[in-house]
């Protein structure tokens, strides 16, 4: 199984909290960029080693900003580079205000069967504060349009800990999200990334950071509300109705190889990580000249151990003890079990019948510190 990720860096405007690579140069460079991505796909197709492509994901940026002729060209070109006949999940990220009837109708013929929308909150005043273009009412309209055109696998993203957000308003956002019955919900705690507009607003005292304990309470409300509604909590920040786990994102957590195309995209083949430059013109120039744009880093055995522990503990399946011991040896295994004991005793970590180490509900609240303890310190 393999996944292909394509980074579409174009946005109509920048959200105040975002530090992902993005650009406002769609009109000037959109067509050249799509051709560059397809050139890179041809250059790097052998990296998949003939594995069947099961998932295709267009992320951003704002892929829904890509004009439909360019989106069609991209999908068709990727189909010429890779065998996409076995794709089970083809996701496109979207902003709700881009989800027009024409856009929705164009997706199924391209093979798109899943849409992930950045909602963030249902509070219009906070949406304006953080630079989002849509309103809460546009979210409901977008979901209805997608379903009317046969897209029945919809994911929405929420953020908790936003400036001005309260326990009451967050609870209302969760309830409004559930009223839409999306198949998948991702929810992330706000982070103030250095250099973003929101970070500067906090530094100047223009916004106030939500206290950590309040953020933890928001997360508890989220987990309890979604589980009561029948959503499976399969990764720390991700919830799905049965059968609707994100197959593409699960590859990141399950140590599955994936190929990343586009400026700022990352790839992993099980041993080597590759990263493309987060610079639009540098990327276009290199790949159109027939040169690989990426830099690469071969992970050491212990770096791979750290990733296995970190990613495994983020999921409901946890860390497979037998596989960890087999892949990384006795020394790493002894370190892991030694550091795990106090967390098991405290009720923050448990061992399943098939010997998987899994965070408990209370442990999830302390996941960062537990994961740090279990990572390699030798």
C-alpha positions in Angstrom: 0.0 0.0 0.0 1.2 3.5 -0.8 -0.1 7.0 -0.5 0.5 10.1 -2.7 0.3 13.6 -1.2 0.2 16.7 -3.4 0.8 20.1 -1.8 -1.3 22.8 -3.3 0.2 26.0 -1.7 -2.3 28.6 -3.0 -4.5 30.6 -0.7 -6.8 33.6 -1.3 -5.6 35.0 2.1 -3.5 33.8 5.0 -5.0 32.7 8.3 -3.4 34.4 11.3 -2.3 31.1 13.0 -1.0 29.2 9.9 2.7 28.5 9.4 2.3 26.0 6.5 3.9 26.9 3.3 1.4 28.9 1.2 1.4 31.7 -1.4 -1.1 34.2 -2.9 0.3 33.8 -6.4 -2.2 31.4 -7.9 -3.1 33.6 -10.9 0.6 34.1 -11.8 1.9 30.7 -11.2 -0.9 28.2 -10.9 -0.6 26.6 -14.4 3.2 26.4 -14.2 2.9 24.8 -10.7 0.6 22.1 -11.8 2.9 21.2 -14.7 5.8 21.2 -12.3 4.0 18.8 -10.0 3.4 16.4 -12.9 7.0 16.7 -14.0 8.1 15.7 -10.4 5.7 12.8 -10.4 7.3 11.5 -13.6 10.8 12.0 -12.0 9.9 10.2 -8.8 7.4 7.5 -9.8 10.0 4.7 -9.2 10.2 5.7 -5.5 6.9 3.8 -4.9 8.7 0.6 -6.0 5.6 -0.6 -7.9 3.4 -0.5 -4.9 -0.3 0.0 -5.5 -1.4 3.6 -4.8 -4.3 3.3 -2.4 -4.7 6.9 -1.2 -4.4 10.3 -3.0 -4.5 13.5 -1.0 -4.5 17.1 -2.2 -3.6 19.3 0.8 -2.5 22.9 1.2 -2.7 25.7 1.2 -6.2 25.7 -0.2 -6.7 23.1 -3.0 -10.3 24.3 -3.5 -8.8 27.5 -4.8 -7.3 25.7 -7.8 -9.5 26.5 -10.9 -11.4 23.4 -12.1 -9.4 23.2 -15.4 -6.2 23.0 -13.4 -7.6 20.5 -11.0 -8.7 18.3 -13.9 -5.3 18.6 -15.5 -3.6 17.6 -12.3 -5.9 14.6 -11.7 -5.5 13.4 -15.3 -1.7 13.9 -15.2 -1.3 12.0 -12.0 -3.3 9.1 -13.6 -0.8 9.0 -16.4 2.1 8.8 -14.0 0.7 6.3 -11.5 -1.8 3.4 -11.6 -4.7 5.0 -9.7 -7.1 2.2 -10.5 -6.7 0.9 -6.9 -7.2 4.2 -5.2 -9.7 3.7 -2.3 -9.6 7.3 -0.9 -9.1 10.5 -2.9 -9.3 13.5 -0.7 -9.3 17.2 -1.5 -9.1 19.8 1.2 -11.5 22.8 0.8 -12.6 26.0 2.4 -16.4 26.1 2.8 -16.8 29.3 0.8 -15.2 27.6 -2.2 -17.6 24.7 -2.2 -20.0 25.8 -5.0 -22.4 23.6 -6.8 -20.2 23.6 -9.9 -17.1 22.6 -7.8 -19.0 19.8 -6.1 -20.3 18.4 -9.4 -16.7 18.4 -10.9 -15.3 16.1 -8.2 -16.8 12.7 -8.8 -15.7 12.5 -12.4 -12.2 13.1 -11.3 -12.4 10.2 -8.8 -12.6 12.4 -5.7 -14.6 10.6 -3.0 -13.7 12.5 0.1 -13.5 16.2 1.1 -11.9 17.7 4.1 -13.0 21.2 5.1 -11.3 23.6 7.5 -14.2 24.8 9.7 -12.1 25.7 12.8 -15.1 27.2 14.7 -18.8 28.1 14.3 -18.3 31.5 15.9 -18.3 34.1 13.2 -16.5 36.8 15.3 -13.6 34.4 15.9 -13.5 33.3 12.3 -13.0 37.0 11.3 -10.4 37.4 14.0 -8.2 34.6 12.8 -8.6 35.6 9.1 -11.0 32.8 7.9 -13.0 33.7 4.8 -16.1 31.7 5.5 -19.0 32.0 7.9 -20.8 29.3 10.0 -23.8 29.3 7.7 -21.5 28.6 4.7 -20.4 25.4 6.4 -23.9 24.0 6.5 -24.5 25.0 2.9 -21.2 23.4 1.8 -22.0 20.1 3.5 -25.4 20.0 1.9 -24.0 20.7 -1.6 -21.4 18.0 -1.2 -24.0 15.4 -0.2 -26.3 16.5 -3.0 -23.6 15.6 -5.5 -22.8 12.2 -4.0 -19.7 13.0 -1.8 -20.7 11.1 1.3 -17.3 11.0 3.0 -16.9 14.5 4.6 -14.3 15.5 7.2 -14.2 18.7 9.1 -11.4 20.3 11.1 -12.0 22.2 14.4 -9.6 24.2 16.6 -9.9 24.7 20.3 -8.1 27.3 22.4 -8.8 30.1 19.9 -8.7 33.6 21.3 -12.0 34.6 22.8 -13.3 31.0 22.9 -15.0 29.9 26.0 -16.1 26.5 27.3 -19.7 27.4 26.4 -18.9 28.6 22.9 -16.6 25.5 22.2 -19.4 23.2 23.4 -21.8 24.9 21.0 -19.3 24.5 18.1 -18.9 20.8 18.9 -22.7 20.3 19.0 -23.1 22.2 15.7 -20.4 20.0 14.1 -22.2 16.9 15.3 -25.5 18.2 13.9 -24.0 18.0 10.4 -23.0 14.3 11.0 -19.7 14.4 9.1 -18.0 11.1 8.7 -14.8 12.4 10.2 -13.8 15.1 12.6 -10.3 16.3 13.3 -9.7 18.7 16.2 -6.5 20.4 17.2 -5.4 22.6 20.1 -4.3 26.1 18.8 -0.5 26.6 18.8 1.1 30.0 18.5 3.7 29.4 15.9 6.5 32.0 16.0 6.4 34.5 13.2 2.7 34.1 12.4 0.3 37.0 12.6 -1.4 35.5 15.6 1.9 35.1 17.4 2.7 38.7 16.9 -0.8 39.7 18.1 -0.2 37.8 21.3 3.2 39.4 21.8 1.7 42.9 21.4 -1.1 42.0 23.8 -3.8 42.2 21.2 -5.1 38.7 21.9 -4.9 36.6 25.1 -3.9 32.9 25.1 -6.6 30.6 26.5 -5.3 29.0 29.8 -4.0 25.4 29.5 -6.5 23.9 31.9 -9.4 25.5 29.9 -7.9 23.9 26.7 -7.8 20.5 28.5 -11.4 20.9 29.5 -12.3 21.7 25.9 -10.5 18.5 24.8 -12.4 16.5 27.4 -15.7 17.9 26.2 -14.8 17.0 22.6 -13.8 13.4 23.4 -16.9 12.8 25.5 -19.3 14.4 23.1 -18.0 12.6 20.0 -17.8 9.2 21.7 -21.4 9.5 22.9 -22.3 10.3 19.3 -20.7 7.1 18.0 -17.4 8.4 16.8 -14.3 6.2 17.2 -11.4 8.1 18.8 -8.7 6.4 16.7 -5.9 9.0 17.0 -5.3 11.8 19.5 -6.8 14.5 17.3 -9.0 12.4 15.0 -12.4 10.8 15.3 -14.5 8.9 12.8 -17.7 7.1 12.4 -17.1 3.3 12.0 -15.5 2.6 8.6 -14.5 6.2 8.0 -10.9 6.5 9.4 -8.7 8.6 7.2 -6.8 6.0 5.3 -4.3 8.4 4.0 -3.4 10.0 7.3 -3.3 6.6 8.9 -0.4 5.8 6.7 1.6 8.6 8.5 0.9 7.0 11.9 1.4 3.4 10.7 4.9 3.8 9.3 3.6 3.3 5.7 5.6 4.8 2.9 4.2 7.8 1.1 5.3 10.1 -1.7 4.9 13.8 -1.4 4.8 16.1 -4.4 4.9 19.8 -4.6 6.7 22.7 -2.9 7.1 22.1 0.8 5.9 18.4 0.5 7.5 15.6 2.5 8.0 11.9 1.6 9.0 8.8 3.5 10.0 5.4 2.2 10.4 3.6 5.5 14.0 4.7 6.0 14.6 8.0 4.3 12.8 11.2 4.6 12.7 13.7 1.7 11.6 17.3 1.8 10.9 19.7 -1.1 11.9 23.3 -0.8 9.2 25.6 0.6 9.9 28.1 -2.2 7.6 28.2 -5.2 10.0 29.4 -7.9 12.9 27.2 -6.7 10.7 24.2 -6.8 9.3 25.0 -10.3 12.7 25.7 -11.7 14.3 22.5 -10.4 11.7 20.0 -11.4 11.0 21.5 -14.8 14.8 21.3 -15.5 14.5 17.5 -14.7 16.3 17.7 -11.4 15.0 16.4 -8.1 14.1 19.3 -5.8 14.2 17.4 -2.5 16.8 17.2 0.3 16.9 13.9 2.1 17.8 12.6 5.5 18.4 8.9 6.3 17.0 8.2 9.8 19.2 6.4 12.3 17.9 3.3 14.1 17.1 5.3 17.2 15.4 8.1 15.3 13.2 5.5 13.7 12.5 4.1 17.2 11.5 7.5 18.4 9.1 7.9 15.5 7.6 4.5 16.0 6.9 5.3 19.7 5.6 8.8 19.1 3.3 7.9 16.2 2.2 4.6 17.7 1.1 6.2 21.0 -0.9 8.8 19.2 -3.2 6.1 17.9 -5.8 3.9 19.5 -3.8 0.8 18.4 -0.8 2.0 20.4 2.7 0.5 20.2 3.1 -3.1 19.2 5.5 -4.5 21.8 6.7 -7.6 19.8 7.3 -5.6 16.6 9.2 -2.9 18.6 11.5 -5.5 20.2 12.0 -7.3 16.9 12.8 -4.1 14.9 15.0 -2.2 17.4 16.5 -4.8 19.7 16.9 -5.5 23.4 18.4 -2.2 24.5 15.7 -0.1 23.1 13.1 -2.6 24.3 14.4 -2.4 27.9 14.4 1.4 27.8 10.8 1.4 26.6 9.5 -1.0 29.2 11.5 0.6 32.0 10.1 4.1 31.2 6.6 2.7 30.7 6.3 1.2 34.2 5.5 4.4 36.2 3.0 5.5 33.6 1.2 2.1 33.8 1.2 2.3 37.6 -0.3 5.8 37.4 -3.1 4.6 35.1 -1.9 6.7 32.1 -0.7 3.7 30.0 -2.1 0.2 29.7 -1.0 -3.0 28.0 -3.6 -4.8 25.9 -4.1 -8.6 25.7 -2.2 -8.7 22.4 0.7 -6.7 24.2 0.2 -3.3 22.8 1.0 -0.2 24.9 -1.9 2.2 24.6 -2.6 5.6 26.3 -5.6 5.6 28.6 -8.1 8.5 28.5 -6.3 10.3 31.3 -3.0 9.5 29.6 -4.0 11.2 26.4 -4.2 14.4 28.4 -0.5 13.9 29.3 0.5 12.4 26.0 3.4 14.8 25.2 5.2 14.2 28.5 4.6 10.4 28.3 5.9 10.2 24.8 9.0 12.2 25.7 9.7 9.7 28.5 9.4 6.7 26.2 11.6 8.1 23.4 15.3 7.2 23.3 17.5 9.1 25.7 20.7 7.1 25.2 
